[in-house]
Amino acid sequence: DIHTLTVELDKILDALQDVSTAVGMYHIQDSTPEARELAALGADACQRLNRAVIALSDKDRKKDALGYCQEVDGIETKADKVFKKAITRLFADEGNIWAAMKLKEFYFLLENVLDYCEDAAKTIEGILIENA
């Protein structure tokens, strides 16, 4: 399980790198409210996941670790709503299709970070249950 968690944490880092690369690759010059919100939610999820991993090593902090994991799940659920709203808004406007396609991919990459955080949080929950 620890190996699985390590692989999932690595996926988060790769996903963050993908977001960073996409900014330059797609020449994203302007931010949108949805992109900023997804990025903020990703940062929040990563912080809570970090706290959960730290708490995982202390048997007296199992409840804390579980709470952080549940917070990550809630953050990811909120991000799903923001993502759907962003995509809907993106294609509701009859603007530049190329810009819309780039932003759609960028939103997807931001959402990936959150999905991987949720996967890692579920693995931590599994570790806590197995070692209860």
N, C-alpha and C positions, 0 to 999 in steps of 0.2 A: 504493500500500500504506500509506503514511503517513496518507493521508486516511481509509482504511478503519480504521486503528488509532485515529485521532482520534474517529471516529464510535463505535467500540466502547467507548472510554474514556468518552465521553459517555453511552452506554447504562448503563455501570456507575454513573455519578453519578446518572442518573435512577432507576435501580433502588434505590440507597441512599436517595434522596429518597422513593420509594414506601414503603420500609420505615418510614422515619421518620413519614410521613403516616399509615400504617396504625396505628401505635401509638395515636395520638390518635383517628383515625376509628373504629376498632373498640373503643376504650376498653379497651385491653389494660393491665391493672393488675398482673397477676402474670406472672412469667416461668416458663418450663419449662426443664428441663435441656437439652432438644433445641434450643430457641430460643437459649439461651445458647451452646451448642456451634456451631450454625450461624452465629451472629453472630461468634464467635471465629474460625471457619474463614474467614468472609468477610473479616474484618480481616487475617488472615494472607495470604490470597490477594491482597488489595489491596496489602499491603506488598511482597510478592514481585514483583508486577506493576510497582510503582513502581520497584523496583530494576532490573528488566529493562529498563524504558524508559530509565532513566538509563544503564545499561550499553550500550544500543543505540547511543548516540552515540560510543562509543569502540571502534574496530576491534579493539583489543587485549583487549577484554572480551567478545567474542562468546560464548566458552565460558561465562562467568558468566551472560550474558543467557539463553542456552539452558538453563542449569541452573535459573534462576529460573522459566522457563516450564514446565519439567518438574515443578518443585515445585508450581506452580499447578495443573497437571493432576492431580497426586496429591491435592492438597487438595480439588479438586472431586469426585474419585472418592470420597473419604472422606465428603464432604458428601452425596453421593447416598445413601450407606448410612444416614447420620444422618436424612436426610429421610424415607426409607422407614420407618425405625424409628419416627420421630415420628408419621407418618400412621397406621401400624399401631397404635401405642399409643393414639393419639387416638380411634380408632374401636373399640378393644377395650373401652374403658370405656363403660358405658351411662349416661353423664352427660348434661349439658346439650348438646343438639344445636346450639344457637345458638353456644355457646362453642366447640364443636368446629369448626363451620364457619368461625368467625372465625380460630381458630388454624390451621386448614388453609390458609386464604388467606395468613396471615402467614408460615407455613413456606414456602409457594410463593414469596412475595416474597423471602424470605431466600435461597432456592435460586437465584432469578433472578440475584442479585448474583454468585453463584459461577459460574453458567453464562456470564454475560457476561465474567467474568474469564478463564475458560477460552478463550472466543472470541478475546479480545484477545491472550492468550498464544500461541495458534496463529497469529495474524497476525504477531506478532513473530518466531516461528519461521520463518514464510514469508519475511519480510524478510531474516532472517539467511541462509537458504538461497539466496535470489536474489542476495545480495550477497557470497557466499562466493568 
